[in-house]
């Protein structure tokens, strides 16, 4: 799992493949993300491509069964006492997926809004009892990504596990490349878990030596070469002894150069020498020292643009890139929120992890928050709220104390089912946002309404306009 590991309707559109991507086909998925009173229960993903409907309800154990008959059906059972035995169904209707309440006692919510029937859009958060599902629509992936049960995956695969189909394809390829000597460049925003991916590559590489991580952006500019390549005694003022350097410390193992885009040009030249010649020259030294390391690199910067501007060496980039993997920001892989929470709870709550619970309001807030600092922010948030809750259920108030997001806006129809007019209007707004790529002015003009009225409707129906921007 990628661990260092937003309101409803917040999709992963920005990292879906482009429509022109060769060999990519659009696929729909339903992700069982999180059961808030059993957050350690593993996540699961179900492919919807050939189905006519999905039936969701309570069962003694979690199970998913595909059935043929009058139609192709997936029956998902979840051991959630707050769910009814036949809680809801999601059926295909003219290319759309429609959620219908099956007469449940506790009702259904979509993006926090109570509803008996709703046309679902990409990224919609479905709440049944204490269990949260996420719908992904028209995800473009090359090759098939079928069902996934995280709990059934072997322990050896857990560190590169994801419920996000596009990322899964990348990580599957990465696992195969890891056993070779091909250079790997890991990209993504700060805090997305690039070092965890690098450690997983090291574990699969078979190299016997250590894993040494270097944050290139944290080394003072004047000390970069000394820190990386070592120095001889007397090489400069204060160099009282010989210093091996981080590169030689990784001899026989893996050297992970994190944020390599922050490396000054002189140090880039020295790193290139390591990659080309397999040797380092300590500061103040006269003879190079042989070293055998596998170098992995990561950055949040655009190295191609830096190469074009002359701030990053093109020959070094060529040596670093054999295989690239992009780790999307957390706001774009909400499918993994439950999986990540389970991993982080085991790490920070230890033997008490099984007793940790979240209220439904807190769980909605977790999915609604955009996590600008990514998984690192999620981890720090979880550590804090565990302390605040003191063994009690984690609430939205606990999260607000940590995230400083304030109270989430409440829907105008809180506690009521949406009317047929509301459902139709919500569906039409989603269609127009998709058509106009989130442009509110164009949507308002098409509807013949003021822009402010469109904004009020979006807030009322829990629709995030940014989801549809491209």
Secondary structure, DSSP 8 states (H G I E B T S, - for coil): -------TT---GGGS--TT-TTEEEEEEEEEEEETT-TTS--EEEE-TT-SEEEEEE-SS-EEEEE-SSS-EEEEEE--TTS-TT-EEEEEETTEEEEEE-S-SS-EEETTEEESEEEE-TT-EEEETTEEEEEEEEEEEES----EEGGGS-GGGGGG--S-HHHHHHHHHHHHHHTS---EEEE--TTS-HHHHHHHHHHHH---S-EEEEEGGGS-GGGHHHHHH-B-TTSSTT--S-B--HHHHTTTSEEEEETGGGS-HHHHHHHHHHHHHSEE--BT-SS-EE---EEEEEESS-HHHHHHHTSS-HHHHHHH-SEEEE---GGG-GGGHHHHHHHHHHHHHGGGGGG--B-HHHHHHHHH---TTHHHHHHHHHHHHHHHHTTS-B-HHHHHHHH--------TTTTS---HHHHHHHHHHHHHHHHTTT-HHHHHHHHT--HHHHHHHHHHTT--GGGG--
